[in-house]
Amino acid sequence: MTKHRTIRYGNRLMALSTATLGLVATMALPASADDQPTREQLIADCASGAGKCSFNEPKLGTAHLGDFHQVSNSLYNCSTSDATQSMGWTDTVGSTDSAGVSVTAGGKIADLIDLSVTATYSHTWSSTHTENSSMNMTVKPGEVGWISRAQVMQTVSGTWQTHYDSPKWGHYFWYVPDTVTGPAPHGTDGQSNAVIVKTRKMTTKEQNSCSSGTKKGRAFVVKR
């Protein structure tokens, strides 16, 4: 590249960084601080298609087991002996970005991340996972039991590139880093999904309710 072309190219490509927003803009007139978009505005333009977006240089983090959460109804035991029952459960685990915003399955954001991860790692990325089954659970007298599950989770980090046909906020291009945490397949990095039965003692109010009506001396299910 000649010196003349280098100078001309350098004049076309101008970078502006914003530490507070983590954003980078290029290829247009300078924008004042008041004209700079928020992270939410740029992601919204990616989601709506107002900006032509790509999720660049995805990096998968090490898989980990997510938090346990209740996935079944609760079994209350007001009787004087152990109560055993088969309980069905269902669990849907979604994805959230670094701002805690849900990444909707089948939406443009999820599709762009999947496209980028597939191209880089040769396997698909899913923004949601649903699983269901049933298992026997035993609850002792005066206790409440339910089924909890933990899903293998994994982060994917990258940079959103938003391209506009005409300058927006003073620039054709804007960039914003993002990290999305979502469900990973069972066995990823040696991590396994987990399903367990959890129990606790009834509260005083719950114990008092056992002595009235149809609850007295029996086990019953309360929907979650």
URDA-V569731 format. One record per backbone hydrogen bond with DSSP energy under -0.5 kcal/mol. NH is the residue of the N-H (numbers start at 0). CO is the residue of the C=O. If there is no record, write none. Layout:
BEGIN
nh & co
NH & CO
NH & CO
END
This chain:
BEGIN
nh & co
5 & 1
6 & 2
7 & 3
8 & 4
9 & 5
10 & 6
11 & 7
12 & 8
13 & 11
15 & 24
17 & 22
21 & 17
22 & 17
23 & 174
24 & 15
25 & 172
34 & 31
35 & 31
35 & 32
41 & 37
42 & 38
43 & 39
44 & 40
45 & 41
46 & 42
47 & 43
48 & 44
49 & 44
50 & 44
51 & 162
52 & 50
53 & 160
55 & 53
55 & 158
58 & 156
60 & 154
63 & 152
65 & 150
68 & 148
70 & 146
71 & 146
72 & 87
73 & 221
74 & 144
75 & 73
75 & 219
76 & 142
77 & 75
77 & 217
82 & 138
83 & 81
84 & 136
86 & 134
88 & 132
89 & 70
90 & 130
92 & 128
94 & 102
95 & 180
96 & 100
99 & 96
102 & 94
103 & 101
106 & 103
110 & 106
111 & 107
112 & 108
113 & 109
114 & 110
115 & 111
116 & 112
117 & 113
118 & 114
119 & 115
120 & 116
121 & 117
128 & 92
130 & 90
132 & 88
134 & 86
136 & 84
138 & 82
141 & 76
142 & 139
143 & 199
144 & 74
145 & 197
147 & 195
148 & 68
149 & 193
152 & 63
153 & 181
155 & 179
156 & 58
157 & 177
158 & 55
159 & 175
160 & 53
161 & 159
161 & 173
162 & 51
162 & 160
163 & 171
167 & 170
170 & 167
171 & 25
171 & 26
172 & 25
173 & 161
174 & 23
175 & 159
176 & 21
177 & 157
179 & 155
180 & 95
181 & 153
181 & 179
183 & 151
186 & 190
187 & 184
189 & 186
190 & 187
193 & 149
195 & 147
197 & 145
199 & 143
201 & 141
206 & 202
207 & 203
208 & 204
209 & 205
209 & 206
210 & 207
211 & 208
214 & 211
215 & 212
216 & 77
217 & 214
219 & 75
221 & 73
END
